[in-house]
Amino acid sequence: MMMWSIGSKKSFTFVELMLTVAALSIGMVFLYRTYLSLLDNFNLCGSRIEANLFLQNKLWEAGEKLRQNDLSGGTTIGEFKGRKNKFEWKLDVLPVKGVENFCNINLNVIWKQAPREINLKYQTSLAH
């Protein structure tokens, strides 16, 4: 059986309290950094999906123009606004020398997100 003295109190010391607060603060900083990193990656993933959809549509459009003999060799540039970013694109149509009705297509989509610049490239060959 435990005996208690009349004036004794069980409590935390100031040092124990400060160590606990410091440990919890460090843990919160790591959780916050992880959350921000995940949020940045989520936004980057959404932007890549938008850029890939644009790439697919632009390549389909280029293929249709080639089939109709409406697309000549050369470079076309432009931009479009996504949900959160402004995207710039560049389409190069390069006829293959010595091969009739055949060309190489290079399509680049560039945008800035956070501190970096993202550049998606797609290359293919189309016959018409």
Secondary structure as the mmCIF struct_conf table of DSSP 4:
data_model
#
loop_
_struct_conf.conf_type_id
_struct_conf.id
_struct_conf.beg_label_comp_id
_struct_conf.beg_label_asym_id
_struct_conf.beg_label_seq_id
_struct_conf.end_label_comp_id
_struct_conf.end_label_asym_id
_struct_conf.end_label_seq_id
TURN_TY1_P TURN_TY1_P1 ILE A 6 GLY A 7
HELX_RH_AL_P HELX_RH_AL_P1 PHE A 14 ARG A 67
TURN_TY1_P TURN_TY1_P2 GLN A 68 ASN A 69
BEND BEND1 GLY A 73 GLY A 73
STRN STRN1 GLY A 74 LYS A 81
BEND BEND2 ARG A 83 LYS A 84
STRN STRN2 LYS A 86 PRO A 95
HELX_LH_PP_P HELX_LH_PP_P1 VAL A 96 VAL A 96
TURN_TY1_P TURN_TY1_P3 LYS A 97 GLY A 98
TURN_TY1_P TURN_TY1_P4 GLU A 100 ASN A 101
STRN STRN3 PHE A 102 GLN A 113
TURN_TY1_P TURN_TY1_P5 ALA A 114 PRO A 115
STRN STRN4 ARG A 116 ALA A 127
#
